[in-house]
Amino acid sequence: MLDNSNCKIATADALTLLLHNQHALGAAIEEITNWLSENGVEGVADNAVGAMEILDTNAKAIADAIMRLRQS
């Protein structure tokens, strides 16, 4: 069984990977949003921008959690 310190490290490492996924998804959505905007699908592009804003907000929360785990 992992001790508390090792559990925090493992959790922070897992959250870091999720954060990297979060950034990759944001980048992909941004590319799709640009394409949609260039091709006259503004309504869908606006929805994609909303999704990116949620990803950004959640990424900040994940990053904060990672820092708290690594500092404790």
Secondary structure, 3 states (H helix, E strand, C coil): CCCHHHHHHHHHHHHHHHHHHHHHHHHHHHHHHHHHHHCCCHHHHHHHHHHHHHHHHHHHHHHHHHHHHHHC
